Amino acid sequence: MESLARGGTRWKRFAVVMVPSVAATAAIGVALSQGALAASFSVSGQQFKVSTDRLDGTGFVQYGAVDAQKGGKNVPVAVSGFSNAKIHNLCQSVVVPVPVFGDVSMKLQAGGSQPVEAKNLYIDLDQLNADATFNNINIGVAAGSTSKGPGMHKGDKADPGSFAQEADSATLTHVQQRAWATTAGTFKLSGLKMSVAKGKSECY
């Protein structure tokens, strides 16, 4: 009986952690395969990995902020915003450790043949590796007075007078980043694929 009880607890934990993410991603997948929809990707209190072959964005802005996580934890992040973006070969993955059961991975991929299209895209990240080219960049502007991008994301915990940078456009290639959240006014994912598997299966 004790063994069964433990097993039940493990599966409840697994369901609490994974089911909302899987259900939300599946719902987004159905809607986005048919058009465009406002979207938000986050995993409660956990980082996830994002990679792409190429991101072409117009109206770029970047500034520092603090993400409030579950349990009162505050995480410093750099927020990258784009008014419009086209993303080639997008991958997002998260690994959730489940006690005794082991790691469970969820991976979302899109934009293989036609690029993912996003408007008012914000990415809250704490690590980025990429090759980047910026057109007409301004460095050292106040976060609350940028004019080239979508502006500060509503609800961000950031000082409007803090350091920021902006550019007319930006191209990033060979992108690997670790993020806490991704949000967009509209997100159209062509060729969306989602998988859930035991073990580690990450974008990079």
C-alpha distance (Angstrom), angle and dihedral (degrees) to the residues before:
residue distance angle dihedral
M1 . . .
E2 3.79 . .
S3 3.78 90.4 .
L4 3.81 91.9 51.4
A5 3.79 91.1 49.0
R6 3.77 91.0 52.4
G7 3.78 90.6 48.3
G8 3.80 90.4 51.0
T9 3.80 90.8 51.7
R10 3.79 91.7 50.8
W11 3.78 93.4 51.1
K12 3.80 91.5 46.0
R13 3.79 88.9 53.9
F14 3.78 90.2 47.5
A15 3.81 91.2 50.9
V16 3.79 94.0 46.7
V17 3.81 91.5 50.9
M18 3.79 102.0 38.5
V19 3.81 110.6 25.6
P20 3.83 97.7 66.9
S21 3.81 91.1 49.0
V22 3.80 94.0 46.4
A23 3.81 93.6 45.0
A24 3.79 92.4 47.8
T25 3.79 92.7 47.4
A26 3.81 92.3 47.5
A27 3.81 91.4 50.3
I28 3.78 90.7 48.5
G29 3.79 89.8 48.3
V30 3.80 93.8 54.8
A31 3.80 93.0 47.2
L32 3.78 96.4 42.5
S33 3.79 94.6 47.6
Q34 3.81 85.6 62.3
G35 3.79 98.9 43.5
A36 3.79 140.7 -55.4
L37 3.78 130.4 -33.8
A38 3.78 138.9 170.0
A39 3.78 106.8 -97.9
S40 3.78 142.0 -175.0
F41 3.80 127.7 -170.8
S42 3.79 121.4 -164.9
V43 3.79 137.7 133.4
S44 3.79 114.0 -144.2
G45 3.80 108.1 -93.5
Q46 3.79 94.5 -22.5
Q47 3.78 138.1 108.8
F48 3.79 122.7 -126.0
K49 3.79 133.7 -165.7
V50 3.80 126.1 -115.5
S51 3.79 127.4 -171.8
T52 3.79 134.5 173.9
D53 3.78 136.4 171.1
R54 3.81 92.7 -135.5
L55 3.80 139.6 -3.1
D56 3.81 119.9 -166.2
G57 3.80 110.7 -169.8
T58 3.79 137.1 173.9
G59 3.79 124.8 -157.8
F60 3.82 99.3 28.9
V61 3.81 126.4 -168.9
Q62 3.82 132.2 167.4
Y63 3.80 130.2 -173.9
G64 3.79 141.3 152.4
A65 3.79 123.2 -96.1
V66 3.79 142.8 155.9
D67 3.80 122.5 -113.6
A68 3.81 114.8 -148.3
Q69 3.79 109.1 -140.1
K70 3.79 132.0 -166.2
G71 3.78 112.6 -73.8
G72 3.79 94.3 31.9
K73 3.80 95.7 -74.2
N74 3.82 114.1 150.8
V75 3.80 118.0 -152.6
P76 3.83 123.1 -165.5
V77 3.81 111.6 -133.4
A78 3.78 141.8 170.4
V79 3.80 110.7 -124.8
S80 3.81 115.5 -147.2
G81 3.80 114.3 -165.3
F82 3.81 130.9 -171.0
S83 3.80 128.1 -173.9
N84 3.82 88.7 -151.5
A85 3.78 130.8 3.3
K86 3.79 139.2 -179.8
I87 3.79 113.9 -158.8
H88 3.80 124.1 -165.1
N89 3.80 119.0 -152.5
L90 3.80 99.4 -6.5
C91 3.79 120.7 -165.0
Q92 3.83 128.9 -178.3
S93 3.79 121.9 -179.2
V94 3.78 139.0 172.8
V95 3.80 130.8 -174.0
V96 3.80 116.5 -151.2
P97 3.83 117.0 -164.4
V98 3.80 109.8 -141.6
P99 3.83 115.1 -165.7
V100 3.82 112.6 -105.3
F101 3.83 91.7 -13.1
G102 3.81 92.2 71.8
D103 3.80 134.3 -140.4
V104 3.80 120.8 -17.8
S105 3.81 119.8 -164.8
M106 3.78 130.0 -155.9
K107 3.80 118.1 -167.7
L108 3.80 129.9 -175.8
Q109 3.81 121.1 -167.2
A110 3.82 131.8 180.0
G111 3.79 143.6 145.5
G112 3.78 98.6 58.8
S113 3.81 98.5 135.9
Q114 3.82 100.5 11.5
P115 3.81 120.9 28.0
V116 3.78 123.8 -106.9
E117 3.82 109.7 -108.3
A118 3.79 122.6 -147.0
K119 3.79 136.3 175.2
N120 3.81 124.5 -159.3
L121 3.79 90.3 5.4
Y122 3.82 119.6 -176.4
I123 3.80 125.6 -174.7
D124 3.83 120.1 -170.3
L125 3.81 105.0 -156.3
D126 3.78 140.8 163.3
Q127 3.79 99.4 -169.0
L128 3.81 132.8 37.0
N129 3.80 134.9 175.0
A130 3.82 117.2 -179.4
D131 3.78 147.5 116.9
A132 3.81 107.0 -104.3
T133 3.81 137.2 -168.3
F134 3.82 120.6 -172.6
N135 3.80 126.3 -166.1
N136 3.82 118.5 -146.9
I137 3.79 95.4 -11.7
N138 3.81 125.7 -170.2
I139 3.80 116.4 -159.5
G140 3.78 124.4 -164.6
V141 3.79 100.5 25.6
A142 3.81 120.5 143.6
A143 3.80 113.5 -92.8
G144 3.79 92.0 -128.3
S145 3.80 95.8 50.3
T146 3.80 103.0 51.3
S147 3.81 114.9 131.7
K148 3.80 106.4 -179.8
G149 3.81 100.9 66.5
P150 3.80 139.2 37.9
G151 3.81 92.1 -73.7
M152 3.79 126.2 -125.6
H153 3.78 115.4 -25.0
K154 3.80 111.9 -106.8
G155 3.77 111.2 -104.2
D156 3.81 96.0 20.1
K157 3.78 115.0 144.4
A158 3.79 96.9 -129.4
D159 3.78 138.2 125.9
P160 3.84 108.0 -110.4
G161 3.81 88.6 -146.6
S162 3.79 95.5 51.6
F163 3.81 127.0 110.2
A164 3.80 118.1 -70.8
Q165 3.79 140.8 156.4
E166 3.80 133.0 -145.9
A167 3.80 139.6 -173.6
D168 3.79 139.4 -175.8
S169 3.80 89.4 -121.0
A170 3.79 141.8 -9.4
T171 3.79 134.8 -158.9
L172 3.80 119.1 -161.6
T173 3.80 122.8 -175.3
H174 3.81 133.2 -174.2
V175 3.80 89.3 18.5
Q176 3.80 122.2 -170.7
Q177 3.78 117.0 169.6
R178 3.78 141.5 162.2
A179 3.79 113.0 -138.2
W180 3.80 142.0 -179.1
A181 3.82 97.6 -160.0
T182 3.79 142.8 2.4
T183 3.80 121.4 -163.2
A184 3.79 133.7 173.3
G185 3.79 138.1 179.2
T186 3.79 87.5 -135.0
F187 3.80 128.4 3.6
K188 3.81 122.8 -172.6
L189 3.79 113.9 -171.4
S190 3.81 115.3 -168.4
G191 3.80 116.2 -157.7
L192 3.80 94.2 8.0
K193 3.82 116.4 -165.2
M194 3.79 126.8 -179.8
S195 3.79 129.3 -174.0
V196 3.81 135.9 179.6
A197 3.80 117.8 -163.7
K198 3.79 141.8 162.7
G199 3.77 113.2 -104.5
K200 3.79 131.0 23.2
S201 3.80 117.3 -40.7
E202 3.80 110.2 160.2
C203 3.79 136.9 168.0
Y204 3.80 91.3 -115.1
